[in-house]
Amino acid sequence: MGAHGALLSGALGLLCFSTLALASDEYVGVVTRSDTREIGQEFKFTSLDVRRPFVTFPGGSVGETTKAFESEELVVLSFVARKTGSTETFYLDRQHKRFTLIEVGALEAVVTGSEIRPAVTYGKLR
């Protein structure tokens, strides 16, 4: 292999590596079962390679999360709404390509006097 072939081979390898890194750096989560959300709604998880990844919610709003845990198989992201204190905790199961979302709406419970009950959502990752 000549110098040009080696250069091309290296460039293709870098391109493949970049594509793989990008693929594991973001996911789209599609709701398959939920206490409160519509089936088919989508969440987008981006910048998973940094400490403060982002989630795009089905309505289009984007929130910065805190990465609470990460392993080869699992990423746990926590989001706290600034105005209400409500929380969303996302469990992204990389190995099985699925996610679980636990939501706790604190403001509604305080205003209405109702019990604070977590809502659970399940979905697949692609």
C-alpha positions as CSV (number, residue, x, y, z in Angstrom):
1,M,0.0,0.0,0.0
2,G,1.4,3.4,-1.0
3,A,1.4,6.6,1.0
4,H,-1.9,7.7,-0.6
5,G,-3.5,4.3,0.2
6,A,-2.3,4.5,3.8
7,L,-3.6,8.1,4.1
8,L,-7.0,7.1,2.7
9,S,-7.2,4.0,4.9
10,G,-6.4,6.1,8.0
11,A,-9.0,8.8,7.0
12,L,-11.7,6.1,6.5
13,G,-10.8,4.5,9.8
14,L,-11.1,7.9,11.5
15,L,-14.5,8.5,9.8
16,C,-15.7,5.1,11.0
17,F,-14.5,5.8,14.5
18,S,-16.2,9.2,14.5
19,T,-19.5,7.7,13.3
20,L,-19.4,5.0,16.1
21,A,-18.6,7.7,18.7
22,L,-21.5,9.8,17.5
23,A,-23.9,6.8,17.5
24,S,-23.2,6.1,21.2
25,D,-23.2,9.8,22.1
26,E,-26.9,10.2,21.3
27,Y,-30.1,8.3,21.3
28,V,-33.8,8.8,20.5
29,G,-36.2,7.2,23.0
30,V,-39.6,6.2,21.8
31,V,-42.3,5.7,24.5
32,T,-43.9,2.2,24.4
33,R,-45.8,2.2,27.7
34,S,-46.5,5.0,30.2
35,D,-48.7,6.1,33.2
36,T,-49.0,9.6,31.7
37,R,-47.4,10.0,28.3
38,E,-48.6,9.1,24.8
39,I,-47.3,6.0,23.1
40,G,-44.9,7.0,20.3
41,Q,-43.7,10.3,21.9
42,E,-40.0,10.8,21.5
43,F,-37.1,12.1,23.7
44,K,-33.7,12.9,22.2
45,F,-30.6,12.4,24.4
46,T,-27.5,14.2,23.2
47,S,-24.0,14.9,24.3
48,L,-23.9,11.8,26.4
49,D,-20.1,11.9,26.5
50,V,-20.1,15.0,28.8
51,R,-21.0,15.4,32.4
52,R,-24.1,17.6,31.6
53,P,-25.9,15.9,28.6
54,F,-29.1,17.3,27.1
55,V,-32.6,15.9,26.7
56,T,-35.1,17.2,24.1
57,F,-38.6,16.6,25.5
58,P,-41.5,15.6,23.2
59,G,-42.8,19.2,23.2
60,G,-39.5,20.5,21.9
61,S,-38.1,22.1,25.0
62,V,-34.4,21.2,25.7
63,G,-33.1,20.7,29.2
64,E,-29.6,20.2,30.6
65,T,-29.3,17.1,32.8
66,T,-26.8,15.8,35.2
67,K,-25.2,12.4,34.5
68,A,-25.5,10.6,37.8
69,F,-24.1,7.3,36.7
70,E,-22.5,5.8,33.6
71,S,-21.2,2.3,32.7
72,E,-21.0,0.4,29.4
73,E,-24.5,-0.8,29.9
74,L,-26.3,2.0,31.7
75,V,-26.5,5.8,31.8
76,V,-28.6,7.6,34.5
77,L,-29.6,11.2,33.8
78,S,-31.3,13.5,36.3
79,F,-33.3,16.7,35.3
80,V,-34.8,19.1,37.9
81,A,-37.2,21.8,36.6
82,R,-36.0,25.2,37.9
83,K,-39.4,26.7,38.6
84,T,-41.3,23.7,40.0
85,G,-38.7,21.4,41.4
86,S,-40.2,18.5,39.5
87,T,-37.8,15.8,38.5
88,E,-37.3,13.4,35.6
89,T,-34.8,10.6,36.0
90,F,-33.9,8.7,32.8
91,Y,-32.3,5.3,32.9
92,L,-30.8,4.5,29.5
93,D,-30.1,0.8,29.1
94,R,-27.5,0.8,26.3
95,Q,-27.2,-3.0,26.3
96,H,-30.9,-3.8,25.7
97,K,-31.7,-0.5,23.8
98,R,-34.5,0.6,26.2
99,F,-35.1,3.3,28.7
100,T,-37.1,4.0,31.8
101,L,-38.3,7.5,32.9
102,I,-39.4,8.2,36.5
103,E,-41.2,11.6,36.9
104,V,-42.2,13.3,40.1
105,G,-44.3,16.5,39.9
106,A,-43.8,18.3,43.2
107,L,-45.6,21.5,42.4
108,E,-48.9,19.9,41.6
109,A,-48.9,18.0,44.8
110,V,-48.1,21.1,46.8
111,V,-50.8,23.2,45.1
112,T,-53.5,20.6,45.2
113,G,-52.6,18.8,48.4
114,S,-52.5,15.5,46.5
115,E,-50.0,12.7,47.2
116,I,-46.7,12.8,45.4
117,R,-46.6,9.7,43.2
118,P,-44.0,9.0,40.6
119,A,-45.1,8.4,37.0
120,V,-43.3,5.7,35.1
121,T,-42.6,5.6,31.4
122,Y,-40.9,2.8,29.4
123,G,-39.5,2.9,25.9
124,K,-37.0,1.7,23.3
125,L,-33.8,3.4,22.3
126,R,-32.6,3.8,18.8
